[in-house]
Amino acid sequence: MYKRIIYENWHFIVPVVSFVTTVLVFGIMTLRGMLMGKDKAEHMSRLPLE
């Protein structure tokens, strides 16, 4: 009547790869934001207003 879902080895890899990719993308974005120079940050913050 009710069957339990049986995960195979490759089923575990997909969410892990997705999570690692997300962490890397947001980590790189955070590092670029933190290492950005003050003049560049000021210029970027005024772009929508110019």
C-alpha positions as CSV (number, residue, x, y, z in Angstrom):
1,M,0.0,0.0,0.0
2,Y,2.6,2.6,1.1
3,K,6.1,2.4,-0.3
4,R,9.0,4.3,1.3
5,I,11.1,6.4,-1.0
6,I,14.4,4.8,-1.5
7,Y,17.2,7.2,-2.4
8,E,20.1,6.1,-4.5
9,N,23.5,7.6,-4.2
10,W,23.1,10.0,-7.1
11,H,19.9,11.4,-5.5
12,F,22.0,12.8,-2.7
13,I,24.4,14.5,-5.0
14,V,21.9,16.9,-6.7
15,P,20.9,18.9,-3.5
16,V,24.5,19.0,-2.3
17,V,25.7,20.4,-5.6
18,S,22.9,23.0,-5.6
19,F,23.6,24.1,-2.1
20,V,27.4,24.4,-2.7
21,T,26.7,26.4,-5.9
22,T,24.4,28.7,-4.1
23,V,26.9,29.2,-1.2
24,L,29.7,29.9,-3.7
25,V,27.8,32.5,-5.7
26,F,26.6,34.4,-2.6
27,G,30.0,34.1,-1.0
28,I,31.7,35.6,-4.1
29,M,29.2,38.4,-4.2
30,T,29.7,39.1,-0.5
31,L,33.5,39.1,-0.9
32,R,33.4,41.4,-3.9
33,G,31.1,43.8,-2.0
34,M,33.4,43.8,1.0
35,L,36.6,44.3,-1.0
36,M,35.1,47.1,-3.2
37,G,36.8,50.4,-2.8
38,K,35.0,53.3,-1.3
39,D,34.9,55.4,-4.4
40,K,33.6,52.5,-6.5
41,A,30.8,51.8,-3.9
42,E,29.8,55.5,-4.0
43,H,29.7,55.4,-7.8
44,M,27.6,52.2,-7.8
45,S,25.2,53.6,-5.1
46,R,24.5,56.7,-7.3
47,L,23.9,54.8,-10.6
48,P,20.1,54.6,-10.4
49,L,19.9,58.3,-9.6
50,E,22.1,59.5,-12.5
